[in-house]
Amino acid sequence: MKQYLLSVAMVDDEPPRPQDEMQRAFAQVEELNAELQATGVWVFAGGLQSASIATVVREEDGEVIVTDGPFGESKEHIGGFWIIEVDDLDAALGWAAKATKACGAAVEVRPFQENPGD
């Protein structure tokens, strides 16, 4: 079994969705989460606060630097994610299809690196 990250793409300047649409998406995501857990592929999931309140910590020339704001200079950010464990990419893509329908946003699928000897 392999682990995959299903990340939800959010765009900064998109107008906010109407409240009823948001509530429907939250309910659909909860249903998807329950299905992921019931089928045993769920590892972890979570929604993220706005990238505008992110803090970046990095090392430069032996000194730790802390700066406000997201790392990437981009309008697109990760808004939430699922980590699932499935047999292969096809299975991960199947769950991503359900995820994009549930949350109403694009979902990127990326496998985790495998440890040598796995």
C-alpha positions, 0 to 999 in steps of 0.5 A, a space after each residue: 500500500 502507498 500513501 498519497 496526498 490529496 491537496 485542495 487547491 485554493 485561489 486567493 482572489 476568487 470571490 467567496 462562495 455563497 454560504 449555502 454552497 459552503 455548507 453543502 461542501 462541508 457536508 459533502 466533505 464530511 460524507 467523504 471523510 466517513 467513507 474514507 474511514 469506513 473503507 480503511 484508506 483514511 490516514 489523516 485530513 485537515 483544512 488550513 487557515 488562509 495562506 496570508 497568516 502563514 509563517 515561514 521559518 528558514 535557515 540562512 547562513 547558519 541563522 534561523 529567519 522567521 518571516 510572515 506570509 506564505 513561502 510561495 509568491 503565488 495566488 494558489 495555495 493548499 486549502 486542505 488535504 487528505 492523506 490516504 493509503 491505497 494500492 496504487 495511483 488509480 485508486 488515489 485518482 478515484 478518491 481524488 475524483 470524489 474529493 473534487 466533487 465534494 469540496 468543489 475545488 481542484 485536488 492535486 494527487 501526489 505520492 509520498 516518497 518511498 523509503 529504501 527497502 519498502 
